[in-house]
Amino acid sequence: MKKINISISGCMGRMGQQLIKSSKGNKNFKLISLTENRIINRKISGIIPSTNNIEAFEKANVIIDFTIPKCTIEILKIASKLKKRVVIGTTGFSKKDEVLIKKFARKIPILKAGNMSLGVNLLIYLTEITSKSLGKNFLSKIYEVHHKHKIDYPSGTALMLSKGIADGQNKNVHNLMGRKYLNKKSFPYSKKINFNSIRKGEVIGEHEVKFSNGKEIVTLNHESFDRALYSEGALTAAAWLMSKKAGLYSMRDLLNFK
């Protein structure tokens, strides 16, 4: 099997470092370039990182991006010109950003996921099924915990879970978005979906969805213990994207959840 050439953007970040480690240990991939939003005058895994540019990405089959929204859009502009596939693990996009990503996906294959974990994507699928099964008599809320360095909240995964709730009820998720709490000990249910985000220590990731009708509570949850599960998921996405035409894909497409 011919190796897949990958470029990792955001190479100095937590996920960037984990992706480098996972890719170096996977015989199906060849790491050919690294990029960062600042100049780094030293080699990392034998490669001197550069800023995002055509030269950095021209030999890549797939660009894997775990950065910030502004950087992701910059990468997509270059990838679109070069006709390169992109795996996006970045979160915190605005509605305007989402529109731009869909526009780029008309030209190149893009897989975008707020979470690359198999278990988390199963949780999202189960959330949708549960929401559909329990119906409108149950209220729901979402709780998530991440390390103290994570800036955006709610997490991309929490937002994906809220969409699962909305999809289960055939509703627009934007119409169901409730209050967004940060570091609260407790938070209420409401007719909309409320969120509580905890930022502490070095927690990799915990997500919990609760459904209640006042008489009983149904809880779905997932805990992450190793950041490698996200990088391995991103590499799986990169390999899967190799055979795809232009379009915007998700982990749900990869996992073939109906």
C-alpha atoms as one frame of an Amber mdcrd trajectory, in Angstrom:
protein
   0.000   0.000   0.000   1.308   3.420  -0.962   1.785   5.688   2.016  -0.529
   8.663   2.457   1.344  11.959   2.630  -0.026  14.134   5.400   0.558  17.670
   6.580  -0.320  18.641  10.149  -1.414  22.185  10.882  -1.181  23.471  14.440
   1.818  21.238  15.056   2.749  22.855  18.381  -0.678  22.383  19.929  -1.719
  19.461  22.087  -3.456  17.647  19.266  -0.740  18.602  16.796   1.879  16.961
  18.993  -0.283  13.875  19.453  -0.911  13.637  15.692   2.829  13.741  15.015
   3.362  10.909  17.475   0.508   8.789  16.096   1.455   9.349  12.452   5.091
   8.417  13.068   3.891   5.135  14.567   1.536   4.319  11.690   3.130   2.656
   8.647   0.291   3.830   6.360   1.244   7.503   6.660   4.212   9.692   5.809
   4.499  13.034   7.572   5.802  15.493   4.989   5.157  18.941   6.466   4.150
  20.806   9.606   2.675  24.280   9.945   2.110  26.721  12.779   0.961  30.345
  13.035   4.427  31.513  14.072   7.990  30.949  12.929   9.739  28.030  14.646
  13.451  27.748  13.910  13.987  24.151  14.945  13.165  20.737  13.598  10.257
  18.707  14.928  10.390  15.025  13.932  12.988  16.006  11.351  10.835  18.755
   9.834  11.142  22.528  10.200   7.576  23.902  10.560   6.427  26.752   8.348
   3.420  29.035   8.280   0.463  28.013   6.093   1.429  28.355   2.432   1.246
  26.591  -0.924   4.744  25.081  -0.608   3.903  23.481   2.735   0.839  21.681
   1.380   1.613  20.976  -2.284   2.988  17.436  -1.720   0.345  16.416   0.839
  -2.508  14.045   0.058  -4.381  15.185   3.166  -4.040  18.183   5.477  -5.065
  17.532   9.091  -6.116  20.697  10.880  -6.494  21.171  14.651  -6.085  24.927
  15.029  -8.471  27.887  15.390 -11.296  28.917  13.002  -9.364  31.793  11.392
  -6.459  29.471  10.619  -8.759  26.733   9.295 -10.346  29.098   6.770  -6.862
  30.161   5.669  -5.898  26.503   5.159  -9.074  25.785   3.186  -8.335  28.651
   0.795  -4.935  27.126   0.018  -6.250  23.532  -0.064  -9.003  24.566  -2.465
  -6.435  25.976  -4.905  -4.284  22.834  -4.639  -7.275  20.410  -4.657  -6.165
  18.835  -1.366  -8.308  16.850   1.068  -8.718  18.327   4.562  -9.609  16.745
   7.904 -10.881  19.427  10.295 -10.814  18.855  14.035 -10.978  22.553  14.898
 -14.018  23.764  16.874 -15.639  27.114  17.674 -16.735  28.094  14.151 -19.203
  30.929  13.595 -22.227  30.593  11.292 -20.293  32.574   8.684 -17.372  30.147
   8.966 -19.725  27.174   8.533 -21.079  28.696   5.315 -17.528  29.149   3.998
 -16.603  25.545   4.843 -19.624  24.278   2.885 -18.541  26.468  -0.024 -15.033
  24.986  -0.030 -16.511  21.471   0.201 -17.991  21.938  -3.270 -14.416  21.872
  -4.590 -12.546  19.482  -2.272 -13.292  16.546   0.073 -13.539  17.770   3.681
 -14.248  15.708   6.781 -15.178  17.945   9.700 -15.828  16.648  13.194 -15.932
  18.327  16.591 -14.678  15.014  17.933 -12.771  12.235  16.163 -13.492   9.531
  18.749 -15.476   6.435  17.733 -17.068   6.307  21.185 -18.115   9.947  21.146
 -19.663   9.641  17.716 -21.569   6.581  18.932 -22.750   8.707  21.885 -24.048
  11.360  19.471 -25.903   8.696  17.502 -27.421   7.230  20.697 -28.387  10.759
  21.820 -30.384  11.231  18.636 -32.120   7.855  19.063 -32.894   8.569  22.738
 -34.260  12.037  21.956 -36.514  10.585  19.289 -37.703   7.740  21.531 -38.415
   9.803  24.661 -40.161  12.610  22.816 -41.241  16.078  23.896 -42.204  15.098
  27.468 -38.510  14.915  28.407 -36.261  17.931  28.896 -32.535  17.640  28.204
 -29.253  19.267  29.215 -25.562  18.736  28.431 -22.574  18.712  30.785 -18.946
  18.666  29.615 -15.484  18.845  31.204 -12.186  19.727  29.520  -8.693  20.821
  30.553  -8.121  24.369  31.765  -6.356  25.359  28.513  -9.458  24.923  26.344
 -10.863  28.345  25.468 -14.147  27.778  23.634 -17.306  26.601  25.382 -19.511
  24.688  25.038 -17.149  22.219  23.396 -17.587  21.231  19.781 -18.690  17.803
  20.992 -21.327  19.311  23.286 -22.702  21.247  20.332 -22.752  18.040  18.265
 -24.700  16.363  21.071 -27.209  19.217  21.085 -27.694  18.707  17.360 -28.323
  15.011  18.074 -31.094  16.006  20.492 -32.580  18.414  17.943 -32.372  15.944
  15.066 -34.142  13.337  17.174 -37.061  15.759  17.540 -36.907  16.987  13.912
 -36.140  20.502  15.131 -33.576  23.160  14.216 -30.801  23.055  16.813 -30.446
  26.866  16.783 -34.023  27.151  18.024 -33.285  24.801  20.928 -30.084  26.419
  22.187 -30.482  27.441  25.809 -28.140  28.995  28.356 -24.396  28.349  28.342
 -22.941  28.107  31.828 -19.259  27.970  32.752 -17.912  26.209  35.849 -21.244
  25.901  37.667 -21.757  23.230  40.349 -25.273  22.616  39.088 -27.507  23.910
  36.311 -31.186  23.535  35.455 -33.227  21.792  32.800 -35.370  24.028  30.613
 -37.544  23.775  27.526 -34.359  24.505  25.608 -30.999  22.713  25.872 -28.819
  24.198  28.617 -25.059  23.585  28.779 -22.572  23.551  31.631 -18.876  23.586
  30.730 -16.210  22.846  33.324 -12.591  23.826  32.689 -10.144  22.301  35.147
  -6.810  20.535  35.424  -5.693  18.379  32.514  -8.966  16.530  31.872  -8.971
  15.182  28.307 -12.737  15.114  27.922 -16.010  14.117  29.590 -19.481  14.514
  28.079 -22.884  13.745  29.555 -26.411  14.128  28.218 -29.361  13.943  30.614
 -33.046  13.542  29.754 -35.683  14.040  32.459 -39.471  14.166  32.700 -39.406
  14.944  36.431 -40.063  11.329  37.372 -36.994   9.654  35.907 -33.653  10.572
  34.368 -31.901   8.902  31.438 -28.147   9.567  31.295 -25.739   8.980  28.409
 -22.054   9.667  28.968 -18.538   9.213  27.624 -15.085   9.731  29.182 -11.780
  10.051  27.337  -8.563   8.893  29.018  -6.020   9.120  26.190  -5.680  11.892
  23.614  -4.366   9.283  21.149  -7.939   8.182  20.457  -8.552  11.561  18.765
  -5.368  11.512  16.681  -5.966   7.901  15.632  -9.514   8.854  14.669  -8.178
  11.754  12.588  -5.776   9.426  10.773  -8.626   6.993  10.103 -10.586   9.938
   8.679  -7.633  10.931   6.481  -7.369   7.425   5.019 -11.145   7.236   4.466
 -11.181  10.624   2.726  -8.688   9.423   0.101 -11.441   7.694  -1.886 -14.047
  10.453  -1.613 -15.168  13.091  -4.071 -15.648  16.755  -3.150 -18.143  17.172
  -0.328 -18.531  17.833   3.392 -18.358  14.638   5.435 -18.547  13.718   9.120
 -17.451  10.837  11.319 -21.017   9.617  11.041 -20.442   9.113   7.319 -17.182
   7.287   8.015 -18.819   5.012  10.603 -21.854   4.455   8.359 -24.409   5.283
  11.047 -27.823   5.477   9.391
